[in-house]
Amino acid sequence: MAKEVKPGISGSTDLEHLQERMELLDDRLDNIDSVLTAVAERIMKQPITITLSCPHCGKDIEVSLVGQQKPT
């Protein structure tokens, strides 16, 4: 026979605990989003150049990334 689960005191505390944990997770995700956005904005203010050497022919390859603002 299967036991019936009756909502009671423990059921409400479990739901409250789950709700609290979900709110903490939401806050953490918001903080991570804010940090990543700040880092991305800071990086996009300056051009980034990556220089590589081709392993097959030995020529230098230059890759430049330019952000949303004009370089000064």
N, CA and C of each residue as an Amber inpcrd file, in Angstrom:
protein
   216
   0.8160000  -1.1850000   0.0000000   0.0000000   0.0000000   0.0000000
   0.8660000   1.2570000   0.0000000   0.4330000   2.2370000  -0.7320000
   1.1470000   3.5110000  -0.7730000   0.6240000   4.4180000   0.3220000
   1.5380000   5.1240000   0.9640000   1.1400000   6.0590000   2.0110000
   0.6580000   7.3580000   1.3860000  -0.3540000   7.9200000   1.9550000
  -0.8240000   9.2190000   1.5120000  -0.0510000  10.2940000   2.2650000
   0.4170000  11.2830000   1.5310000   1.1360000  12.3860000   2.1580000
   0.1350000  13.4720000   2.4770000   0.0440000  13.7730000   3.7650000
  -0.8830000  14.8210000   4.1870000  -0.1090000  16.1080000   4.3990000
  -0.5750000  17.1950000   3.7970000   0.1090000  18.4620000   4.0490000
  -0.0630000  18.8420000   5.5050000   1.0240000  19.2200000   6.0890000
   0.9770000  19.5880000   7.4950000   2.0740000  20.5850000   7.7860000
   2.5360000  20.5430000   8.9930000   3.5640000  21.4890000   9.4120000
   4.8500000  21.2700000   8.6310000   5.2660000  20.0140000   8.4830000
   6.5210000  19.7550000   7.7660000   6.4030000  20.1200000   6.2920000
   5.2360000  19.9580000   5.7020000   5.0380000  20.3060000   4.3030000
   5.1690000  21.7960000   4.0600000   4.6430000  22.5880000   4.9640000
   4.7300000  24.0340000   4.7850000   6.1560000  24.5220000   5.0160000
   6.8790000  23.9190000   5.9710000   8.2690000  24.3380000   6.1930000
   9.1430000  23.9230000   5.0280000   8.8450000  22.7730000   4.4100000
   9.6030000  22.3500000   3.2350000   9.3920000  23.3220000   2.0850000
   8.1730000  23.7740000   1.9020000   7.8850000  24.7310000   0.8430000
   8.5390000  26.0740000   1.1220000   8.5270000  26.4960000   2.3710000
   9.1800000  27.7510000   2.7310000  10.6880000  27.6590000   2.5190000
  11.2530000  26.5160000   2.8860000  12.6930000  26.3130000   2.6910000
  13.0340000  26.3080000   1.1990000  12.2180000  25.6520000   0.3990000
  12.4360000  25.6180000  -1.0470000  12.3080000  27.0110000  -1.6490000
  11.3330000  27.7720000  -1.1900000  11.1560000  29.1380000  -1.6930000
  12.3560000  30.0070000  -1.3230000  12.8620000  29.8620000  -0.1060000
  14.0320000  30.6150000   0.3250000  15.2540000  30.2560000  -0.5170000
  15.4260000  28.9620000  -0.7840000  16.5570000  28.5260000  -1.6080000
  16.4480000  29.0600000  -3.0350000  15.2420000  29.0940000  -3.5820000
  15.0310000  29.6250000  -4.9290000  15.3420000  31.1200000  -4.9820000
  14.9790000  31.8520000  -3.9410000  15.2830000  33.2800000  -3.8890000
  16.7850000  33.5120000  -3.8070000  17.5030000  32.6870000  -3.0210000
  18.9590000  32.8010000  -2.9400000  19.6120000  32.5110000  -4.2850000
  19.1090000  31.4850000  -4.9710000  19.6350000  31.1500000  -6.2970000
  19.3820000  32.2880000  -7.2800000  18.2010000  32.8750000  -7.2270000
  17.8710000  33.9970000  -8.1040000  18.8030000  35.1770000  -7.8460000
  19.0720000  35.4660000  -6.5730000  19.9940000  36.5540000  -6.2260000
  21.4000000  36.2720000  -6.7510000  21.8470000  35.0360000  -6.6050000
  23.1830000  34.6800000  -7.0950000  23.2780000  34.8210000  -8.6100000
  22.2500000  34.3790000  -9.3100000  22.2550000  34.5040000 -10.7690000
  22.2450000  35.9730000 -11.1920000  21.5140000  36.8070000 -10.4750000
  21.5150000  38.2440000 -10.7690000  22.9050000  38.8380000 -10.5570000
  23.5770000  38.4280000  -9.4860000  24.9270000  38.9260000  -9.2090000
  25.9130000  38.4790000 -10.2830000  25.8180000  37.2260000 -10.6970000
  26.7000000  36.7180000 -11.7530000  26.4660000  37.4910000 -13.0420000
  25.2030000  37.7440000 -13.3720000  24.8620000  38.4970000 -14.5780000
  25.4450000  39.9050000 -14.5190000  25.3590000  40.5460000 -13.3610000
  25.8950000  41.9030000 -13.2140000  27.4090000  41.9300000 -13.3870000
  28.0900000  40.9540000 -12.8040000  29.5530000  40.9000000 -12.9120000
  29.9720000  40.6440000 -14.3550000  29.3320000  39.6900000 -15.0130000
  29.6840000  39.3930000 -16.4060000  29.4040000  40.5790000 -17.3230000
  28.3190000  41.2790000 -17.0880000  28.0050000  42.4500000 -17.8990000
  29.0600000  43.5360000 -17.7050000  29.4740000  43.7610000 -16.4600000
  30.4920000  44.7790000 -16.1870000  31.8200000  44.4140000 -16.8430000
  32.1970000  43.1490000 -16.7680000  33.4570000  42.7070000 -17.3880000
  33.3800000  42.8590000 -18.9000000  32.2780000  42.4450000 -19.5030000
  32.1310000  42.5490000 -20.9530000  32.1650000  44.0040000 -21.4010000
  31.5130000  44.8900000 -20.6800000  31.5250000  46.3100000 -21.0390000
  32.9330000  46.8870000 -20.9360000  33.6540000  46.4730000 -19.9180000
  35.0200000  46.9870000 -19.7500000  35.9390000  46.4850000 -20.8660000
  35.7810000  45.2270000 -21.2340000  36.6120000  44.6610000 -22.2980000
  36.2850000  45.3110000 -23.6410000  35.0010000  45.5760000 -23.8930000
  34.5880000  46.1100000 -25.1880000  34.9950000  47.5590000 -25.3890000
  35.5200000  48.2120000 -24.3560000  35.9500000  49.6000000 -24.5040000
  37.3150000  49.7050000 -25.1810000  38.0300000  48.6090000 -25.3050000
  39.3610000  48.6590000 -25.8940000  39.5030000  47.5550000 -26.9400000
  40.2890000  47.8050000 -27.9580000  40.4930000  46.7620000 -28.9720000
  41.3740000  45.6340000 -28.4200000  41.1070000  44.4300000 -28.8740000
  41.8820000  43.2560000 -28.4690000  42.4950000  42.6490000 -29.7130000
  43.7900000  42.3640000 -29.6600000  44.4800000  41.7590000 -30.7930000
  45.1260000  40.4580000 -30.3360000  44.8860000  39.3900000 -31.1000000
  45.4920000  38.0870000 -30.8200000  46.3640000  37.7370000 -32.0160000
  47.6320000  37.4180000 -31.7620000  48.5520000  37.0380000 -32.8310000
  48.9330000  35.5700000 -32.6420000  48.7430000  34.7850000 -33.7050000
  49.0450000  33.3530000 -33.6810000  49.9890000  33.0060000 -34.8210000
  50.6760000  31.8960000 -34.6680000  51.4750000  31.3540000 -35.7700000
  50.7990000  30.0900000 -36.2610000  50.6420000  29.9810000 -37.5780000
  50.0140000  28.8080000 -38.1600000  50.9250000  27.5950000 -37.9510000
  50.4020000  26.4990000 -37.4250000  51.2490000  25.3290000 -37.1760000
  51.6860000  24.6220000 -38.4690000  50.9810000  24.8700000 -39.5800000
  51.3040000  24.1930000 -40.8350000  52.3100000  24.9760000 -41.6860000
  52.0430000  26.2730000 -41.8700000  52.9020000  27.0510000 -42.7590000
  53.8230000  28.0170000 -42.0160000  53.5670000  28.2670000 -40.7270000
  54.4240000  29.1450000 -39.9440000  54.1290000  30.6270000 -40.0920000
  53.1370000  31.0000000 -40.8910000  52.8010000  32.4140000 -41.0530000
  52.0960000  32.9380000 -39.8020000  52.3050000  34.2430000 -39.5580000
  51.6330000  34.8810000 -38.4350000  50.2090000  35.2570000 -38.8340000
  49.2770000  35.0220000 -37.9190000  47.8640000  35.3530000 -38.1330000
  47.4760000  36.3350000 -37.0370000  46.8920000  37.4560000 -37.4290000
  46.4760000  38.4670000 -36.4650000  44.9600000  38.5930000 -36.4890000
  44.3530000  38.4420000 -35.3290000  42.9070000  38.5680000 -35.1880000
  42.6420000  39.7710000 -34.2960000  41.8650000  40.7330000 -34.7810000
  41.5480000  41.9320000 -34.0040000  40.0570000  41.9890000 -33.7070000
  39.7310000  42.3130000 -32.4700000  38.3510000  42.5220000 -32.0650000
  38.1970000  43.9770000 -31.6500000  37.2320000  44.6390000 -32.2210000
  37.0010000  46.0350000 -31.8890000  35.6320000  46.1230000 -31.2150000
  35.5850000  46.8540000 -30.1210000  34.3570000  46.9620000 -29.3460000
  33.3900000  47.9620000 -29.9190000  32.4500000  48.3490000 -29.0970000
  31.3780000  49.2410000 -29.5240000  31.7980000  50.7020000 -29.5950000
  32.9330000  51.0410000 -28.9590000  33.3920000  52.4220000 -28.9780000
  34.5730000  52.5580000 -29.9100000  34.7250000  53.7420000 -30.5200000
  35.8520000  53.9860000 -31.4110000  37.1280000  54.0950000 -30.5980000
  38.2200000  53.4890000 -31.1040000  39.4860000  53.6130000 -30.3900000
  39.9840000  55.0520000 -30.4130000  40.6200000  55.4830000 -29.3400000
  41.1000000  56.8660000 -29.2700000  42.5880000  56.9230000 -29.4460000
